[in-house]
Amino acid sequence: MPELPEVEVVRRGLERWVSGRTIDVVEVRHPRAIRRHTAGAADFAARLKGLRLGTARRRGKYLWLPVTGGGPAAQSAAEGIAPIVTPSVTHGLAILAHLGMSGQLLVQPQRAPDEKHLRIRIRFADAQDTELRFVDQRTFGGLSLHDTVPGDPDQLPDVIAHIARDPLDPAFDDNAFHTALRRRRTTIKRALLDQTLISGVGNIYADEALWRSKLHYERPTATFTRPRTAELLGHVRDVMNAALAVGGTSFDSLYVNVNGESGYFDRSLDAYGREDEPCRRCGTPIRRRPWMNRSSYFCPRCQRPPRP
């Protein structure tokens, strides 16, 4: 699954290439790609026609494009669905993108051949010869249209209002995170992957930050002091910023940015995916252990397990 750095790379591409453009035509080529939009493909396409895309935004692993504008009522009638009340369409709506395991948002020339797993095509009402394509081999991801939280400055879709801020967000509260961490009475890797506590951290960057912090993934959160929490957050931010600098982590061709380019942070990983390779700090072979239907990678010498 893409984590914060990978999603942020895509967000930056969308901000550059599609923010501010007006939608002309939406083509839904696979119903699973809009299954989270319960009104269906015709409604999704009709409601978006004529709307203007705002600045691409992100919270943790979640990506969305606020939309403003009007004029879809006539298209709704043409599609044989009930006209939509203008205020609910022109204000407080956002397209939420869920990339899943293989979803890609690509900005492609209109004349470019269709990708084998093209699911949604969005064309714009301007002279630029590019369109937005949602490509998804495994069809676990998709796009959907949602109301935004009233008064929220980020125009956050209401369906992800429970998601916590991420550690790269200027509004992230380190002290509040420490207090909540201590109250959870769980283990540290479970806490890092809890998107209601801290968003954007997944399996890869949790293992990397824990390796840098010399912390075992089963360390109880109740044992964390404020300085220890601050140190861990610093490593989480460092590893994410390092990944951002090289375009994220790509283990295969499924994760790419909007131009179809892969990231290269996998070449710099210190723990994740390095089973039996020497620890870059002490030379001890990195171990892998099954963990919550995933794997945890750690150095048995640098990251000693907690005492019973």
N, C-alpha and C positions, 0 to 999 in steps of 0.2 A: 504494500500500500504506500502511495506517496505520503511523505511526512511534510512538516512545515517548509523546509527549504525547497523541496520540489514544487509544492503548490505556490510558494512565493515567486519562483522563477516563472511559472505559468502566468500568475497574476500580473507581473511586470510586463510580460509580452502582450497580454490583453490590454493593459493600460496604454501601451504604446500604439497598438495596431487597430483596436476596435472601439475603445472608449470615445464617446462623443458622436458615434455614427448612428444613423437611423436605419432601422430594420425595414426591409422591403418584403422579402419572402422567406418563410420558414418551411423547410421540407423535412418531415419526419419519416425516416426510412425504416425504422424498426420500433415497434410499440414498447419494447422493454426499455428503450432509452428515455422514455417519458413516463414510465410507470409510476413515478412519485408525483406526477401531475395527474391527479385522479380524474379530472374532467376529460382527459383524452387528448389525442394528437390534434384533432381539428380545432379544439378550443385553444390549445397551446399555440398553434400557428396563427390563429385568428387574433388572439389577444396581443400577440407581439408585433403584428404588422403596424408600422407607423410609429413605433415607440423608439425613443432615443436611449442608447446605452450610456450610463454614467460611468464614473471611475471604478474600475475593478477593485474589489475589496477582498480581504481575507481575515479569517479568525482561525488560528490553528491550521488544521487541514482543510477547512471549509472555505470555498471560494464563491463569490457572487458578484453579479453585475446589477446595480440598481437601474431601473428603467423609468423614464418619464416621457410625456408626450400624449398624443391621443390619436383618434381616427380609426380604431379597429371595429367600431360598431357595424359599419357597412360590410366589412369582411365577415363578421360574425353571421350576419344575415345570409351572406352568400354561401357560407358553410352549412347553413341550416340549423344553427344553434341560436339560443336566445341572446339578444343584444345585451351587452354588459353596461352597467351603470358607469358613466364616465368618471366620476370622482374616484372610484375604487381602482380604475385602470390607470388613470393619469398620475396618481399619487400613491406612494407607499407600496411599490411592487419591486421585486428583485428576482432575477434569474439565478437560481442556486445550482451550482455545478458540483456533482459528486463524481469524482474520477474513478472510484472503485480500485480495482487491481490493475486495470489496463486502459482506463479512459485517457484520451488525448484531446486537447483543444488545439486545433491547428489553424493557422491563418494561411490560406493557400490561394494562388491565382485561380480565378474562375475557370480558366482553360485547363488547369491541371487535372490529370486523370483521377477519377474517384478512387479512394482507398478501398481495399477489399472489405473492411469492416466499418465503412462510413455509416453512421446512424442518424445524424442530424446535420442539415446544411442550413446556414443562415446567410442570406445575401442582403446587401445594403443598398440604400437609395442614394448612391453617390457615384462619382466618376472613377473612384479607385477600383482597380481590377483585382480585388481580393475578397474572399468570403471566409466566414468562420465555419469550421467543420468539427463535429464531435465524432471521434473515431473510437471504437471500443470493441476489442476482440472478444472479450469474455462477457460483455453486456452486464457487468455488475454495477456500472456507473450510470449516469444519466443527468438530464437537465429537468428542472421543474420551476414553476412560477409561484411565488409566495408573497403574502403580505409582509410588510416590514414592521418592526416594533415601533409603535408610535413614539415620536420624539427622539428616537435614537439617532445620534449624529452620524453613525456609520451605516444607517439604513439596514440594520441587521435583519435578515429573514426571521420571522417569528418561530419557525420550526427549529432553529438552532440557538434560541435565546438562552438555553441552559448551558451552552458551551462556554467554558472559562476563557479568559484572555490568555494569550500565549506569551512566553517569556521575552519575545522581541517587541511586544506591544509597549509603547511608552507608558500606558496606563496600568501595566501589570504591577501589582502591589506585592513586593517581596515579603513584607512583614505579615500581610494577611495570608500569603501562601504558607509561610512557616507555621502560623497558628493552625491553619486548616490541616496541614500535614501532620502535625502532632496529634490532632484530634482523630484522624482517620483510623489509627490503630491497625495498620496494615504493614506491608513491606514496601521498600522504597521503589522497586520497579513497578509494582502494581499501582503505586501512587502516581508515578510519572506518566503512566499510560491512561490514567483516569482523566478523560477530557473535561469532566466537570470541575476538576481541581486545577489542572494546567493543560492547556491544549497545544496541539502541534507536535508533541513528542510521541514517536512510535518506537517500535522494537529496535531499529537500527541506532537511532540517536540516543535512546536510553542506554543501550549497552556501551556506546562510545563515551557518553558523559560519565557513566559509572566507572568505566576503566580509568578515565582521566582523574576521577575523584578518589580512586583506590577503594571503592565501596562495593561490597558484595550485593547482588540483586535481592537477596533475602534479608537485608538489614532492616530491622523494625523501625518504622517512622517515629515511634515514641522515643527513640534514643537520640534523635537529632537535636543538636543545640542550634541556636540561631546562627552562629558563625559557620557551622557545618552546612546548614541549609544554604547560606549565602555562597559558600564555596561551590556547592553542587550547582546552584543556579548559574554561577559564573561559567562553569564548564559546559552546561547545557547551551548557554548563549554562544560560547566560543566555538563549539563544534558545529552549531547551526550556521553561524556566520562564515565559518570556514567552508562549509558545504555550499552555501549561497555563492561564495566567490568563484566556485568552479561549476556552477550550474546544477548542483544537487547530486544525487546518487542514482546511477543507472546500472542495473545488473544485466539488463537485456534491452531490446529495442522497444519495450512497452512504455517506459517512461521517457518522454521527450518534452522539450519546450515548444512554444507555439510555432517555431520554425522547423521542428522535427529533429532538433539536435539533442544529443544525449549529454548528461552531466558526467563529471569525472571524479567525484569525491570517493567513489569506491576504491580508487587507487590509494587513498590516504587513510583508510579505515585502520584503526588500531586493534579492535577486538572483533567486531561483527564479521562473520564469515571466515575467520582465520583459524579455525580449529586445527590443532596440532602444529601451527606455525609459532615461532618463538615470540614471546612478548617483547615489544620494542623497548621496554624498560629493564626487564631482568633476565630475559632469555628463556623463561619457563614456557613450555608449550601451552598455548591457549586451549581452553576446554570448552566444550559445548554441552549443555544440559537441556533436556526437554522442559518446557515451561509454558503452561497455559496454551497448549496447542501451537506453541511457537518454539523457538530455541533461545537460550541465553548463552552468550559468549563472554568468558571472563578469564582472568589470569588467577590460578589457584594460589599463587604466592603473593601477588600485589593486592588481590581482593579476597581476603580470607573470609570464610563464612562466619556469621555471628555465633557466639557461644550459646548453647542451649539455655 
